[in-house]
């Protein structure tokens, strides 16, 4: 068998999944194969429904070597790396130590905690949570800090019936 026949470009359509995915292969210059196996690296999984790729002929058995969806692939800059879906959501590793996550909903499941070590977190929308908000530093909004509000409350008095009331007996 000639070396040019060992690895060929093909169009692939997903047929079934078990321990190993199976694809129907249409090799551009030769015959089709009904079900060819596709092995993946440990820890990585993808199941493209169709695409283009490479097949290898190993002892008369055609196996899917690589598969891609060229029409949906994001346009990356040099040296960028992305994990992406045909619907457009992605995790994109960019130059400058930047990671962009683009999606409709991001779910993070951590049984113990999620930790951020950063000097600043910025949020463009509403924040809501089911638990307490705890801070070792000041909590502020557009009206001021919580501590300044406590100070104002604890020191205030009222002018009632020509007498000034005492300071609150229950400080905030």
C-alpha angles and dihedrals in degrees: 000000000000118000089239089063095053097070120029140167115251145171113239136199122191114245109168146342130220123133086321124033118240127213135187105234128208105190107203098226103028144030127313126251120216099212125009123175123243118200122197134200117264113270095020125091134175132158111197111189091214140348148125127283150126129295127196125209108218111181093331094313116113114218130181108248101177134357131191139172099226095180092058101037113122118244103251129193120235112297094005118137125204140182104206145170127217089245090064106256114129152160108229125192108203137182116278093046091285123149117191119196112194118185145119096245128013115200120191118186115193120163094204112020148315114235128198119192102192136114093234141023117193124198123189098195144030122319121211132171139174096218138058122291108230125185133177089200137043122310112212141175135173091291095054140268125323088241093055089050090051091049091051092047095046093050100042126110136180131234100226125173092340091308127100113230122228124257117282112286091214109055118207 
